């Protein structure tokens, strides 16, 4: 990961836009905390590249609108796996 904060913010922004990634996914991919990623793609990116910032905000807003769906999927998957394990016993 780039040591320069401006470059890192742009890399994260581009990744989020290209992959339609969540802050959590970007943090995992780049080995950073969610707080660092969020700070980079909001505060820092706004000062560096406004057009990329607008694109990132759009992805983040979309993710925010869909988070309840992802949570439901994760819960469904968790219990599906638990039931499969019980069936194997």
C-alpha positions in Angstrom: 0.0 0.0 0.0 1.2 3.5 -0.9 2.6 5.5 2.0 1.5 8.8 0.5 -1.9 9.6 1.9 -3.1 11.3 -1.2 -2.1 8.4 -3.4 -3.7 5.9 -1.0 -6.9 7.8 -0.9 -7.1 7.7 -4.7 -6.2 4.0 -4.9 -9.0 3.2 -2.4 -11.4 5.4 -4.2 -10.7 3.8 -7.6 -11.0 0.3 -6.0 -14.3 1.1 -4.4 -15.7 2.5 -7.7 -14.4 -0.2 -10.0 -15.4 -3.1 -7.7 -18.5 -1.5 -6.2 -16.9 -2.5 -2.9 -17.9 -1.7 0.6 -15.6 0.1 3.0 -15.1 -3.2 4.9 -14.1 -5.0 1.7 -11.7 -2.3 0.7 -10.2 -2.3 4.2 -9.6 -6.0 4.0 -8.2 -5.9 0.5 -5.7 -3.1 1.4 -4.9 -4.2 5.0 -6.3 -1.1 6.6 -8.9 -0.4 9.2 -12.4 0.6 8.2 -11.9 3.9 9.9 -8.8 4.7 7.8 -10.5 3.7 4.6 -13.6 5.8 5.4 -11.4 8.8 6.4 -9.4 8.5 3.1 -12.4 8.2 0.8 -14.4 10.9 2.4 -12.3 13.7 3.9 -9.1 13.3 2.1 -10.5 12.4 -1.3 -12.9 15.4 -1.2 -9.8 17.7 -1.0 -7.8 15.8 -3.6 -10.2 14.7 -6.4 -13.8 15.8 -6.2 -15.0 13.9 -9.3 -13.7 10.6 -7.8 -15.1 11.6 -4.4 -18.6 12.0 -6.0 -18.3 8.5 -7.6 -17.2 6.9 -4.3 -20.1 8.6 -2.4 -22.5 7.2 -4.9 -21.2 3.6 -4.3 -21.2 4.1 -0.6 -24.8 5.4 -0.6 -25.8 2.4 -2.7 -24.1 0.1 -0.2 -25.8 1.9 2.7 -29.2 1.4 1.0 -28.5 -2.3 0.5 -26.9 -3.2 3.8 -30.0 -4.6 5.4 -30.2 -7.0 2.5 -26.6 -8.1 2.9 -27.2 -8.6 6.6 -30.2 -10.8 5.9 -28.2 -12.9 3.4 -25.4 -13.4 5.9 -27.8 -14.5 8.6 -29.5 -16.9 6.1 -26.1 -18.3 5.1 -25.0 -18.8 8.7 -28.1 -20.8 9.6 -27.9 -22.8 6.4 -24.4 -23.9 7.3 -25.4 -24.7 10.9 -28.2 -26.9 9.6 -25.9 -28.7 7.2 -23.5 -29.4 10.0 -26.3 -30.8 12.1 -27.4 -33.1 9.3 -23.9 -34.5 9.0 -23.8 -35.5 12.6 
